[in-house]
């Protein structure tokens, strides 16, 4: 699906940009590696979707939350990652209290980014 691929591509590029801004080394071949991995993943149900369906805590706060945190600290909030993070939390009805705090923080960052 080209729409999904473009979204994932944007998320990967934002993650790489945040890593570089914060001087994390992913190596020069990380982007091609990530794209190749995505293209060859095949039909499957992502673990995050499995967690949501099973009403389990997802890793979104650890993975995407860190990208948003480091991007924001470097004065470069990643808009696609923030949007995706907020959409995932919007669709989870009962998530732990620590996620409510993180969601509130990211929602505030998103609003500041839009302005």
QUIUR-V171684 format. One record per run of one state. SS is the DSSP state (helix for helix, strand for strand, loop for the rest). FROM is the first residue (numbers start at 0). LEN is the number of residues. If there is no record, write none. Layout:
BEGIN
ss=SS from=FROM len=LEN
ss=SS from=FROM len=LEN
END
This chain:
BEGIN
ss=loop from=0 len=1
ss=helix from=1 len=20
ss=loop from=21 len=8
ss=helix from=29 len=10
ss=loop from=39 len=7
ss=helix from=46 len=7
ss=loop from=53 len=6
ss=helix from=59 len=14
ss=loop from=73 len=5
ss=helix from=78 len=12
ss=loop from=90 len=6
ss=helix from=96 len=18
ss=loop from=114 len=1
END
